[in-house]
Structure formats: C-alpha cells, structure tokens
Amino acid sequence: MSDSTLPSSNESADGTPHRRRPRYAGRNPRRFDEKYKERDPLRDAETVAKVLASGKTPAGTHRPIMVTEMIAALMPRPGALVVDCTLGYGGHARELLAHLLPDGHLLGLDADPLELPKTEARLREAGFGPEAFTAVRTNFAGLPQALVTVSSLSSARSAANSDSLLMGADCILADLGVSSMQLDDPARGFSTKSDGPLDMRMNPRRGQSAAALLVRSSSESLAELFKTNADEPRARELAAVLAQRSFTTTRELTDAIRAASPETAKDEVDLTVRRVFQALRIAVNDEFSALNALLRSLPTCLNPGGRVAILTFHSGEDRRVKQAFAAGLRDGTYAEIARDVIRPTAEERHDNPRSSSAKLRWARRCS
C-alpha cells in the first residue's frame, strides 16, 4: 500500500473522521454526559471507587439496597426458581444467582427497553447463560405470563409442578424504587436536579409523558393525584397553578412549583418538588395499578412455602404491601409475614443516601 492510500492521523481505517474523546471535566463533572468515566467501571475503576467512597452512586449505575436483609428474607437455595420483578442494574439479581446456582434459574423482569438490554449483557458477560437466567421485558404486573415463558425449565422443578401450565416461583423479589440510571440521566425526565424533557416514562415508547399528563389534567384530578400518590399537603393549591399548563422541561416545572410557594421555607419547597415529581411519575407509569396486580397474583405465582420480599420507598407503596400481606395472613394464604418493617442499617444509609427511605416487607406462602 502506498503512502497516499494510508489513512491520515485524523481518519480511522474506514476513512471516517477521527473524533478525539472529550476531555474529562475535572474531578467532579456536573453534567451527566461529562461523567463518562463513572459509567465505565472496567476502564476507570479508580474513578468509580472514588465516587463510591464519597457516598454517591456513580452515574449510569445503581447500588442494590438492603442486599443482606433481602437474602435473609427470601432464603434462596440451589435449584430454586427465583424472580426478580425489577431487574434494574442487576445488583440484586447477581446476589440471588450466587445463592441459587447450580441448577437454579432466575427470571428477571424490567419494563425499561433502554436499560434491560444493558443489564442482560452485563449478566451474560458475568457468566450467567440462558440456562441460569432469563430476561423478559415487562413490568411486575406481567409476572404470571412471564412465568409461563420459563415453563420449559420444568425439568429443574418437582414432578408436582411439571404438569402445571403456570410454574410457581420459590422466591419473588420486587424493588419498587426508581433506578439510579433513570434518575441520573436528564434525558429520562425523572430528575429534580438536572434539566431535561418532562417525560418520566419507564418505557419511553409507550403511554403519555408527564408533560402530556399535566396538559390534560383538570385541577380537581391533579389535586387528587398529588394527594393520593405523594401525600402532598398543598395538593389543591399546587394543582390550581399547574393543571392544564404546558411544561417542556423538568426545570420549567420545578420553577413553577417554587414560584407557587413564595412564603415556604426552601427545605420544605424542595420536599414539595420531589413529592410532585413522585406523584406524576407514579401516574405516568400507572405504578399503583401494577403493584396491586402483583400483590393479587403473588399467591398463585408462589410455590407452597415460597417467599416474597418487596422493597418500597414511600408510604403509598408500603401501605399497599403491608395491607396485602396482613390480609393474606388472616385468610391463610400466608403462613408468616414480617412482624415489623425492615429498614436499612445506619451504615448503609450513610454509605448510600438513596437507601434512606427504603422499607422491606416479606411473606411466606402456606405449604
């Protein structure tokens, strides 16, 4: 090959212009798209370690919450069929897989079409092949149908279950929190800290965005939404200001909430902003309906003696789980439930502030 045919230093081998990697924006870059080192733990492990040591979650990742307590509640064993209803970044799934192998299987559910392929790839790269792990894109309301997809694995189950159309699970986990990958990425529209499109959909390819919901909501329906989904004390006042208004970005909505609270202390306004975002996110993703469907289907999805653990992050979720488990104990569906809610240790709350509001409850189906 002559010198004239060799690619220049500014071109790649296929002739496309070479683009230099952007300079890392200091020790603690503020913009999500500048935090690329945090999102590449294999290449930049030192940067990730520093972020973790500071008590923060590296951008684009997620730290599983209450792992030890979750394992104690579920008691996964080798050969078990375990369902992680909210696969997320895969942190809980990896821990569960370590306990149920060999011969066990983990079914991972997640509605997010952007994050699920990444997590499945990470788990495959970690050595968990199709014989150990199946990923299905659905939310936890789709648990019964998702179990049907792994019915072909009945050879690993007892003969009593092999003839059933719906194969039961030995352990079911549901972590109802929003993942850090979704919270941190401004493009997803969940964050109250960074400006981005006012979206909030777990599956951005379906349903209406938070912006569309606000435009279509009356003051009365929005007030009920703020009250029911987030226990917002100023629900009516805020709804009157926000209903049927057009907001394009999260910053526009945040500014409108703050402008409607001129006499309120900053800390309380910050809480109000978070509650409004929470209420809208729950409505956009129909989270309570999905949770109610999960709670109804649990008894038929669990094998006799099977165990379920659910992590909640606000009172509306926890109340539903607590009531469903208590009702199941009274009617004989569950043989045992957690006597008290389980919370993260002080050490975990310090190391991972996003765990602070977490509550864990569990139940065991009658044998």
N, C-alpha and C positions, 0 to 999 in steps of 0.2 A: 504494500500500500504506500502510495506517495504521500509526502508531507501535506500536499494540498487536499487529500481526502481524509486526513485525520481530524477529529472534532477539535474545535478550539477550546481553550480553557473555560469559555463561557457557555459551552454547549455540552449536553450529555451525549452518550454514544448514539442515540437515535436522532440527534440533530435538534432536539428541543432545547430552548434556552435554559441554562442552569440558574436556579434560584438559590441564593445563599440563605441558610437558616437564619431567622431573625435573632438579633442579639437578645439574650435573656435580660429582662427588665429588672435588674437589681436583685437583692436578696429576697424581697417580698413584693413581687409584682402585684398590682391591684386588679388589673383586668384579667378575666378568665382566660382569654385566648393567649395571654402572655405567660401563663403558668404551665407551659408545656413540659417543663422538667418534672413537675409534680405528677403529671399524667403518664409518665414513662418510668415506673419503678425499676424495671430491669436495667435501663440505661443510666438512670440518675438516682440510684438508691440512696446516696448520701443526702440529696435534697429532700427526698421523701422522708428520710429518718429525721431530719431537722424539723420538718413541718409537724410530724407526729410528736416529737419531743416538746414542741411548743403548745401542745394540747389542741391542735387543729387537725382537720381532716384534709389530706391532700386533694387538690382539685381533680375532679374526674374519678374519684374513688369513693369507697364507702367503708366505714368501720362497723362491723357487726356488733350489736348491742346485747349485753347480758348473755353471752355465749355459755358460760359455765352454768348459769341458772336455767337456761333453755335445755341444755343436755340433761341436767338433773330432773327436769320436769318431764321430758319425753322418754328418757331411758332407752335410746335406740340401741339395737343389738345386731350382731352379724346375721345376715339373711333377711332382715326386715325390709318391708316396703315403706318408704318414708316420702312424704310430700312436703315440699317447701312451696307454699302457696304464693310467696312473694320473693322470687329468686333474687332480684336486685343485682348487687355486685357479686353475689355468690359466696359471701363470707360464712353465713350460717350453713349453706349447702356443703362447703368443703369440710366443715367440722362434723356435720352429720354423716357425710360419706366415710370419714375416717372411722366412725363407730359402726356402720352397718355392713362394711365390707369385711370378708369376702361374701359373695353370694347375695348380698342385698342390692336394693335398687332405690335410687332417688328420682322422684318426678318433680321437676322444677317448673313452676308456673310464673309467668310475668306478662303483663299486658303491653309493656313498652316495646314497640318494634325497633327502637333505636338502640336500646341497651341490651335487650335479650341476646342478639347475635354475638355481641362482645363478650358477655358473660359465658355463654355456651362455649365460645372459642377458648376463653381462659381456662375453663374446667377441662376441656379436651386436652389442652396443652399441659395441664397438670396431671394427665394420665387417666382421666375418667372417661372411658369409652362408652359406646351405646349400651353395652351390657350392664353398666353401672349407673348410667344417668340418661334421662330423657328430658328434653326441654319442650314445653308447649306454650305457645303464645295465647294466653287467656288470662282474665283476672280470676280471683278466687271463687267468684260465683260459678265459674265453669268447672269446678272441681269434679263433680260426678262424671261429666263427659270426658274430662281429661284422664280419669282413672280407667275408662274404657280403652283408651289408647295404649295402656300398658297391660291389658288383659292377656296379651300373648306371652307375658312373662310368668304365667300361672304355674309353670313347672317349678318355680322357686317358692311357690306357696304351698299350703297344705291341701290335701285332696278335697277337704270340705269346701274350700273356696274355689277350686279349679273349675267347677261346673257352673259357677255363677257368672252372669253377664257382667256384673259390676264387682270387680275385685276390690276388697277393702284394704285400707292402709293400716299399718301398725302404729305409725306416728304421723301427725299432721302439725305443721308449723305455719303460722301466719304472722308476719311482721308488718303491721299496718302503717308504719312510718313512710314518709316520702324519702327516697334515697338521696344521698348527698350528690350523686351525679346529676339528678334533676334539679335539686335546689341550687347548686353552684353555677349551673350553666344558664346565663341570662337568656339565651335563645329559647329556653323552655318556658319562661314566663312565670316561674314559681317564686322567684326571689324578691324580697322586700328591700334588698340592699343594692342590687345592680339593676340597671335599666335594661329592659328587653321587651319584646312583644307581649301583650297581656293575653297569654294563652292558657297555661296551666293544665293542659290535657296530658294525661299519662300516655295516651295513644294519640299523637297529633294528627293522625289520619282519619279520626272518627269524631263525631259529635261537634258541639259548638264550643268555642273558646270562651274564656271569662269575659272578654270584651263584648262578644255577642250576647252573652247572658245578661250583662248589665243593660245593654240597649233594649232588650226585650222584656225586662222585669219591671213590674209596677212597684210603686213604693211599698205597698202592703206585702206583696210576695217577697220582696227583698228584705224587709224588716223581719219577716218570719224566718227567712233563710239565715240571716245573721244571728238571730236568737237561737234557733234550733241547732245550727251547725257549729256555733262558736261561743254561745252564752255571752254575746256582746251586750253589755248593759245599755248602750246608747243606740240600739238597733234601729228604732224608729227615726231618730234624729238623723243618723247617717244615711238610712235608706232614702229619706226625703231629698237628700243632697245628691245621691249617686244614681238613683233609679233613672233609667232611660237616657242616660248620658253616654256619649261616645268617648271612650278612652282607648288610645292606641297602644300605650306602653305602661309597664309597671310603675315607672316614675310618675307618670301623669296621674295614675290612680292614687299613689302614695301621697302626692302633693295635695290632691283634692281632699283626702281624709284629714291631713294635717290642717288644711285651711278651714275645715269644718269644725276644728277643735281648738280655737284660739285661746280659750281660757283653761285648757287642760295641761297639766304638767307633762314635760317631754317623755318621761318614762311611761306614763300612762298612755300617751298617744302612740308610742312605739308598740305597746301591747295591743292597742286598738287596731293598728295597721296589720299586725300579724293575725289578729282574730278575723278581720275582714278577708284577708288573703286565704286563711284557712277555710272560712265558710264558702267562699267562691270555689276553691279547689275541690272541696267535698261535693258541691253541687255539680260542677262541670263533669266530674268523673263518676257521679252517682254512687259515691263510696258507701253510704249507709245502706242503700238497696243491695249492693254487692255483699256487704258484711252480713246483712240479715239473711240473704240467701245462703251464705256459707254456714252460718250458725244453724239454719234449718236442716242443711244437708249433712252436717257432721255425723250425726248418729248412724246414718246409712252408709257413710263413707269409711267409718272406722270399723276395723275388725273387733270382735269381742275382746275386751281387755285393752283395746288400743287407746292411745293417749294423744291429746291435742294441747298445744300451747299457743297462746295468742299474745302478741306484744301490741299494746295500744299506746297512743301518745296524746290523747285528750279525752275529756270527760264523756263526750258523746259516744265514742267508741267503747271506752271502758264500761260505761253503764250498760250498753247492749250485751257485751260479753258476760259481765257479772250476772245479769238477769237471766240470760240463756243458760248458763251453767247451773245457776241455782234452781231454775225450773227443771232442768234435766236431772238434778239430784233428787228433787222432790218426787218426780214421776217415775224414777227408777231407770232412766236412760243412762245416767252416770252413776257409777259406784262411789266415786270420790272426786272432789274438786279442791282446788287450793283454798285453804282456810282463810288466808289473808293474801292481799295483793303483794306481789314481789317487786321490789324496786332495785335499781342499780346501786352498787356499793358507792360509798363516798369517794373511793379511789377512782372508780370508773367515771363518775360524774365529773371529777377533776380532770381526768385524762381526756375525756370525750364529752364536752358540754352538751352535745346534741342528744346524749342519753338521758339528760336530767328529767325529762317529763315521762319517760318510759314506765309502763306498768305491765307486768307479766301475770297472766292467769292460766291455769291448766285444769284439765278434767280427764278422768279415765272412764271409758265406757264399761258398762257392766259386762261380765264374762258370760 
